Structures are given as C-alpha cells and as structure tokens.
C-alpha cells in the first residue's frame, strides 16, 4: 500500500501522526513531511486509520501499485 | 434561498435551562444544504449558512474567495487592524503562522504536559477535599484552562477573575460592554508588550516582541494583533468544551463508567466529544461574486461555517447525533480546517484529555445535582453555565 501525501493541503492537524507516529512524520511546525509513503503490510491497519483521520483530505490511499518507491512528490 | 435558522435566535440558541444547542443546530440538516440566514451574527447581520461538511471544507480551504479579513475586534473600537493570524489571508497569514506554529506544535505540547497535569491535579484535589459537589465551570473548567493559558502567556493566576470577566463581556456582553472589554484587553496587551521590551522574560510576549519576520521586528500593530488574539482565543473555548463534555458524562452514566474503567479510551473519546460538542462558528467574507453549489454569493457577503453543524452532517458521520465514544475515522472539524486550523488545537486537545483523566480518577461517579439545571446557549461560541455536579 502507498499513501499519496498532498503537502499543500496539510494544515497541521496532526491527526495522522497521533494515530501512527512511526508512519506519518511531522516537521518542527507539526505539518507532514513531504514525500509519499510506502506502507509495509504489517503497518497497513494503522496507516489506513491515520490517512482516514485527515480533516483536510491531504492523504490519499493508493493500492494500485505496491512497488512504487518514495519519490518525494508533494 | 432564505432560511429561518440562526445560531443566535432559533429555538435552543438562547440561554435556556437543560438545553442541548448541538442537537438543536443538527436539525438544519433536514433542510436545504445552503441558505441565507438574515440574522446570524451578534449584530444581527445576515450570513450564508453552509451546512454540509464537504462544502464547509471547500470554503475554508479557499481563502482567496472566502477571506478572513474582518477586523472584528478592532471594529468594536472603531479601529481597523487585524487579529493575527486569524484575520490575515495568505500569503501574509503564512508568514505569521510559521512564526507561531513551533510554539503550539504537537511536540511542544508534549513538553508542556507535566505542568498542565500538575495544575489539573491541584484543582481537582482541592475540589474533592472540600465538597461532594461543585459548579464545574467556575470551580474547575475555567480556572484550569485559563490558568494553563495565562501561564503560557507568561501571566500569573492572580488576575484570572479579571481576565475571565473581560472575556465574558467581550463575547457575551452588550455593545457598550464589548467595547469596554475590548479596550481593557487592548491596553493590557500594549502595556505587557512594552514591559517585555524593557524587561524580557521567558514567555510568549517576550518571544513576540523579540521576533523577526522578513528580517525586521514586528510593528506595534502586529504585536498587538497577535497578543490580543491569543488572549481572547484561549479564554473560554476549552472551558466551554470541557463543560459540555462533563455534562455529557454526568447525563450518560454508561459513558462515564466506560471511561472510568478503561481510561485509555479517553484519547479517542475526546475526539468524539470534540465532534459532538463543537463550540465555534467561523465567518468568512466573499471577495467576489461566486455561485457556490447553487447559492448566489455576492462580494462582501458573510459566509458562516459553523463547526457544530458540519460535525453533525449525516453524509460525513454515520448516525451523527449518536455520541459514540469509540467512533473511529472521526474527521471532525472542531478546530476548523484550511490554513486557519486552530493554532492552539494541540494544546486544547491535550488540556481536555488531561482534565478528563484527572477528574475521572479523583471524583467518584457524578451526576447533575438534583434541583439544578445547567444553562446552555448558542451564538458565535456555544457555552454552558451553572453546571453543578454532585457525587455525594
């Protein structure tokens, strides 16, 4: 699984981080770090929960390709 | 497109005993998703009322079309300067937001936790040692939340009553009271800024008067805009949320028992309580004529995004009027969304969690004291008063 991070939409709610701090990393201001996130299978439950908690819809769950590497797109 | 619902004048919005203003506003979802409410501000101005969570998100994420520039505080004084960053639009907004964000980040709040918890424990122990009953707003919610906030600003608790009085008159007083309170707060902040310029301390106002943006110090107006906003924003919102939360637990013994026996549920439950008992109405001003989801919004029109309405949207939340403390995927917007997401949200959330944890672990099963009735009200910031809890 892959999470597309739309940085421009992040407003620092930090709800994703509160659900899964090891998956969603924040900068010093409390906004998500740029770059899409590859999620290991064992982390999928928490990652889904974190992505679904975003009030801005800044995190999109993408199951289409489990092989894309972190490409830093923001 | 005119509707008869208003957060100020509709049934359930006035001061009434045993009211449930959140359930009362939820009724708008039976009607049209957007309508014009002719009397929906304290001053009797009309606003468009956006009821759907999805539409509110669109408005709040689009500051170019829906501006925050209203100088609402200054206009009460016949002045014209913005509360910062609340009443600034991008890109100026982002400059100040970047300056302030690190002070309120989730990590910063973790560092503040021990002192906040110590304060909560002191307050609750004082109450439990002296009585089997208390008026929760006056005895706990206000002194706790305002105390945390004043400490953050670098002010002692001594003048807490005076500050709370100013906030009450500013938010709930008549026009003359509001002006007088605004003037008092303004003078206080100006004096504090002047003092911290002369005698720096390890506190928020010192940080502000010493701060730089774009390689320059802040102008007096900017220092004032930040200081006044922080002062006003922190004074009653968290206390109001805590009041509604404790009233809910008093009236729903099963929920109270759940959090009492499994306190690790309090963190998640706090999100549901924030959703169900949101307290703030955001207003934006249209910067141009725009047809928004069929509504002919014209330049200068006010647009209301009330958190307590979006958070009861049945499209967004399954059974929105059922308060389910185990609710997952809870994308509530109690702290708004878009660039103006509440700067203090992480602090506020932590205060509520700590207050509930310490209250539940030190006060036995509580209920609304027989023969008393909490008073609730709607408006720009929903609130509750006279919340007498009893555990005798």
Interface residues (C-beta under 8 A of the other chain):
Chain A: X9 X11 X12 X13 X14 X15 X17 X18 X26 X28 X29 X30 X31 X49 X52 X53 X54 X55 X56 X57
Chain B: X57 X61 X98 X101 X102 X104 X105 X106 X107 X267 X328 X329 X330 X331 X332 X333 X335 X337 X338 X339 X341 X345 X346
